[in-house]
Amino acid sequence: MDKLLKFMSFIGDLKRVKRTGWVLRKVKDPESVADHMYRMALLSFLVDPSSGLNKDRCIKISLVHDLAECIVGDLTPQDEIPKSEKQKQEMEAMKHICSLVPEEVGQELYELWEDYEFQKSEEAKFVKDLDKFEMILQAHEYEKLSDSPGRLQEFFNSTKGKFKTSQIKDWVEKLNTDRCSSGS
């Protein structure tokens, strides 16, 4: 298969890789990694203009941050894979994925992924917070859809006190208020 078509096929696989946390909790019709990344990219459009963050870079990081999962899968703490091993697997996957596209594109994809992975920029830190926020937003939606308030509390617990950016902290507060008023 042509390298470019192989790249296109890999990114298509992200539509079929279900988010492991939801699968393990037996959530009906769990989102895919592509679903997650897509909403994160759209949420990145909401970057506060006064924050000084580069909105376009946040969008790009959101679209790339889980790209390696088309090869390694959606690894979670339940997989009991050391962080260094997970990083190594994802780094190798990203190098392979990036080798399938023109060099300049591959370099950009890898640099964006590496920025997120090692939290080098303020944009990467914002997207890391966005990643956690999107997860709890999705948990809240699943609780509402299944009429099971509090069923996915562990996802909220796992993020408590871990948000760093003021904009996302505000969103979390609003989400928690909505969650409390809806009985979760």
N, C-alpha and C positions, 0 to 999 in steps of 0.2 A: 504494500500500500504506500502511496505517496506520503512523504513526511507531513505535508500540510494537511492532508486528509486524516492522517493518524492524529494530529493535534486536534482537529475538529471533532474526531470521534471521541478522544479523551475528554474534551470539555462537555461533549454530549452525555458522557457517562455520569457526569455530576447530577444530571436530571434523574438518574436512577439510583444513586447512592442515597439511601434514606439516613436521616440523622439518627445516630445510634442511641442517644439518650431517649428519644421518643419510642424507638422500637423496643428497647429494653423495658419501658414502662407500659408497653402494649397500647400506645396511643393509636386510635383508629386513623388510618390514612395519614401517616406522619410525613412531614415536609422532607424534601430532598435537600442536599447540600446546595444545589443550584437555587432552590427556592430561598434558602437562608441568605445566600450571597446577594441575590437579586434585591431582596427587601433591604438588606444593609446598604446596598449601593443607592437605592432610592432614599433611604433615611439620611444618607450622607449629603443629599441635596439640601437638607435642613440645617447644615452647619451654620452656626451664628456668624454672620458677617463681621461682627466686632471681635471675634475670637482670634483673628489673625491667621486662622488655618486656611490652607489651600483646599478649597472644596473639591476641585477636580482630582487632586491627589487622594483625598479621602475616598472619593468614588472609585478610583482605580484600585486602591489598596483593598477596598471592600470586595471588589470583583476578583481579586487575585488571592486573597489571604488563605482560602481553603482549596486552591487549585490542585495541590498535591494529593488531595483526597480522592481524585479520580483514579489514582494508582494505589495508594496505601489504605484507602478507606477512611471512615470517620472514627479515628481512634479516640477513646475516652479514658478517664481514670480507671474505669472498670476493667479495661484491657490489661491493666497492671504492667504497662510498658514504660520503662524509665523515660523521663523527659528527654534525656540526651539521645536515647535510641529512637524515640519518636521524631526528634529533630533531624537526626541522621537519615532516617527513612524518607522524611519529607524533603530534605535537601537533595537527596539522590533523585527522587521523583521529579522535583522541580528542574533539576539540571537536564534530565531526560526530556521533559515537556518542552523546555526552552530550546533544546537542540533541534526541535521539529519545525521551528519558525525562523524567518529571517533573523540574522544575528542581532540587529538593532532592537527588534521586537522582543527577542529572547532575553536580551540584557535588561530591557525595561521591566518585563514580567518578573525576572529573578530579583532585580533590585527592589521592586515594590514588595515582593514576598519577604525578602530578607529584612527590609525596613520593618514590616509588621512583626515578623518572627522575633527580631531582636529589639523591638521597640525603640528604634533609633530617632524617630521624628515625633513632633507633637501630633502630626496627623495620624501616625501609627498608634499612638496612645489613645487618641480619640476613637479610632476604629476598633481598638481592643475593647474599650468601654461599650461601643456600639454593638460589638459581637455579643457581649454578656447581656446587654439590654434587649437585643432582639430575641435572645433565648428566653428571657423571662416574659417578654411580651407574648411570645409564642406559647409559653406555658399557660399564661393567663387565658389566652384564646382557647386553648385545648380544654382548660377547666370549664370555661363557659359553654363550649360546644357539647361537652359530655355531661353538663350539669353536675359537675363533681368539684365543688369548691374545696380548695386546699389540697386536692389530690397530688398536685405537682409542687408542693411546698419546698421540697428538697432543692429544686432549681433556684428558688428565691434565696434559700438559706446559703447556697453555694456562692452567691454573689454579694451577700450582705457585707457592707464595709469595703468592698473592692473597687467601687467606682471612683475615678480620679478627676474626671472633667466635670465642670460645673453644669454645662448644658445637659449632659446625660444624667447627672444627679437630679436635676430638675425633672427630667422625664420619668426617672424611677419613682420620685415622690408622687408625681401625677398618677402613674400606673398603680402604685400601692394604694393611693386614695380611691381610685376606681375599683381596685380589687376588693378593698374593704367594704365599699358601698354595694358591691354585687355579691357579697357573702363568701368570698374566697378566703 
